[in-house]
């Protein structure tokens, strides 16, 4: 019997507390009820809060500046038009993305979609809830046929998805599938929990994608710093793009070989990318 990833053994999680108003659907009470029914998917996770700040910076006397910005400051540049969020969980990030005007395809496991439908029922009409299990090519093809026949995918949104070792390869496989034809930005908000378990994702991810951390300065006079540096937990937000040459490589069907870098760079030898390790070293030095 396959273990439900939303109900791992000895699951014991509490709702994320936040002083601001996230709305009734994401309140402490609603999270408590959702956790009981949907497990991990029913909680708002820390990296979701970071991603929402990136997408919709707070207003006030000091303007938050991001590099790169989620929305380009140049009004002549196009806005995101078709976004896919993976592992949407409660839908709290999608509720913010829906205010930008483009279509947002909000995805998770089929059994989690009712939670998303309920939480987002009063939000923008540009939100579309669809099932997308990581590694499931049929789910991805259905979304492509429905939304991407005559439009380009501009963004893939990932919030707090890098955690369970058994899900790392399926997640990477879905990212590769979504970028096989289209060239969207991949936005990943990530909280470090267990580096030995999570690093294999980044060493494989970096073979297929270039990525950089988002920087922030909180007003025009302050210095740039990595966004997430001031958080209590170690947090990153990355912007990634598919390496064009990687579309010619043979992607192995074995999850273990995919994470080991087999097939990447056109060879069958195991390999890895050290971009994430370098970023960690730079973080330790600050």
N, C-alpha and C positions, 0 to 999 in steps of 0.2 A: 504493500500500500504506500502510495506517494505521500510524503509529509506535506501538509498545507504550510507554505512558507509564512503565512500570516499568523500561524499558531505553532511556533516552535515549542519544544518541551520546556516546561517550567516558565512559561511566559508570565512575567510580572511587571507590567508597565503602568505608569500613571499619566494622566493628561498633562500636556505642556501648559504651564501657567504663563499668562501674558497680561500685562497691566492695561494694554489698550483694548479697544473694542473690535473683535474679529467677527462679530455677528453671532446670532443664536446657533447657527449650524456648526460653529467651531468653538463654542464655549466649553468651559470645563465640564459642565453637565452633559453636553452633547458628545464630547470626546469620551467620557466615561461610558456612556451607553454604546457608542460605536466600537470602542475597544472590546467590550463584552461580546458583541456580535461579529465584528470583523477583525479582531485581533490587532496586529501591527498596523494594518491599513486604517484603523479608526483613530489613530493618534496624529496630531500635528507634530512634526519633527523639527528639530532645531534648524536644520539647513533650509527648511521651507521658509522660515522667518527671514533668513539672510537673503534668500532669492527674492522674496517679496520686496525687501528694501532696495535691491538692485533694480528690479523692474519698475517700482514705484517709489522713488526716494521721498523721504519726508520733506514737507515744505516748512519754511520758517525763515528767520533772519539770515541763516547761513545756508548757502546752496551747496548740496552735495554734488561733487563731480566724479564721474567714473571714467576709467580708461581700460578697455573700450566701453562706451556707454551702451546700455541696452537699446535705447532709442537714439538714433543719430541726431546730434544737435542741428545739423544742416537740414533745413526744411526741404531742400531739393532731393535728398536721398529718400529711397522708398522705406515705408514702414513695414514691419512684419505682416505678412498677409496670410500665411498658412503655418500654424504652429502645431506640433504634436507634443503633448506632455506624456512621458512614460511614468508608470507607477504613481498615478495621481493621488491615490489614497483618499483622503477626505475631500480633496478638490480645492483646498484653500489657495494654492498657488494659481490654479486655473481661474478662480474667482477674480483675481487681480489681472491676469492675462486677458480676460474677456473684456476688460475696459479699454483695450488698446485699439479695437476696431477690426482686427483681422479674425479669421476663423481659427478656433482653437479646438483641436481634437484631443479630448481628455480620455486617457486610457488607463486601464488596469486589468487585473484578472476578471473574468466574467462574473465571478461571485462577489466582486467588490463594486461592480457597476451600479447596482441598486443604491449603494451609499452615495455615489457620485450624483446619480440622478436626483436623489432626495436633497442633497446639500446645495446643488446648483440650479434647482428648479426655478428660483426667482432671479437668477442672474441673466447675463446677456444671451440673446438669441444666437450669438455667434459661437456658443459652446456646444460641442457635440460629443456625447459620451459613447465610447466604443470599446469593446474588449480587445486587449492586446497583451497576450502572455509573451514574455520575453523568450525569444528563440522560436516562436510560432510563426512560421512563414505564411501560413494561410491567413492568420489575423492581419498581418502586415499587408498582404496582397489585397484583402478586402478593403482596407482603408485607402490604399493607393487607387483602386478602381473607383471608389466613391468620391474621393476628394482631390486626387492629384492627376487625373487624366489631362486636364487643361490648365493646371496651375502648378507652380513650383513650391516645394516645401522650403520655407525660409528659416525655420528654427525648430530644433528638438530640445525640449526642456526636461532636465533630470534633477530631481531634488531629493537628496539623501537616499540614493539607490545603491551605493556601493557598501555592502555590509556582509551578506551571507556568501561564503565561498562558493556554494553550489549554484548561486545565481549570477556569478560574475561573467562566466562565459556566455550564458544566454542573453545577458544584457548587452555585452559587446557584439554578439551576433545580430541582435536587433538593430543596434546602431549602424553596423555595417550594411545591413539590408536597407535601412532608410536612406543611406547615403550612397547607395550603389549607382543611382542615376542622378539624384538631386544633390545639390551642394549647400545644405543648410548649415547655419551655425549650430554647434552643439553647446548648450549652456548647462553646466554641471555645478550644482551647489553640493558641497561635500563636507561632512564632519568626520574627522578621524576617530575611529573607535578601537580598531585593532590592526595596526600596521602589518604584522606578519600575515594576517588573513586578507587584507585589502590591497597590498602592494602588487600582487600578481596581476590584478586588473590593470593598474596603471602602466606596468612594464609592457603589457600587451597592447593596451589602448594607444600608447605613444608610438607604436610601430605603424599604426594606421592613421593616426590623427596628430596634427600639431596642436598644442594647447598652451595657453598662457593664463596666469591668474589675473583677475580683475583688480585694478588699483583704485584707490579712493583718495580724495582730499575733501575735507568738509567745508572749505571755503577757498577763495582765490589766493589767500595768503599762506595757507598751510602747505606742508610737503606732501607728496604722494606717498602712500603706504599701501601694503596689500590689504584688500578688503577682507575683513575677518580677523585681522591681527588684534583688534581691540576686544574681540569677543572672549567670553569666559572659556569656551572650548576652542580647540584648534579647528578652524574652519577655512575652507577655500571656496571660491567661485571661479570656475574655469570657463573660458571661451575656446572652443576647439573647431577645427576644420579638417575634413578628410584630406589625406595626402593623395593628390590626383593619381600618382603612379600606382597606388595601392589597389586601384580598381582593376588592375591587370593581374593581380596576384591570385593564386588559388587558395581559397579559404578552406581549411580542413573541417571535416564533419565532426571530428572528435573534439570535445570541449577541452580536454587536457592539452591536446596539441595546439588548439587555438590560443590558449593562455600561455603556452610555452613558446609561441612565436613561430611555430612551424608553418611554412608557406609564405610568411612575411618576407619582404624584400626579394621575393622570387626564388627562395631556397627552402629546402626541407630541413635545415638544421635549426635547432632551438636557438632562440635569441630573445633579447628584451631591450627596451628603451629606458634610458636613465633620466629622462626629463623630470619625472616626479621626484626622484631621489635628489636631484640637484636643487629643486625648489624647496625640499625639506631642509637641506643643508643651509640654504639661504635664510630660511625662516629661523633656524636655530641661531644663526649669526646675528639676527636683529634683536 
